[in-house]
Amino acid sequence: MKIPARYSHILFGALLSLIMVTIISGTVVLITQGYDADFFKHWLKGFATAWPIAFPTVLFVAPFVRKVVAKITA
């Protein structure tokens, strides 16, 4: 099953934000609290807090960033 191309910007935003938030929330939890028995619980809480903010932010900011990059590149 393929997703229609008209949804590609939403899928792009979802995947990009998912990957970024997974890496960043895990890194922040590891640095601030260390690796212990509750690491994954804290990581999931951080992820669940950040992803609902990151996803719409990426959808909103990505078109602007693409325009800026198009203007400053040859």
Buried (B, 14 or more C-beta within 10 A) or exposed (E): EEEEEEEEEEEEBBEBBBEBBBEBBBEBBEEEEEEEEEBEEBBEEBBEEBBEEBBEEBBEEBEEEEEEEEEEEE
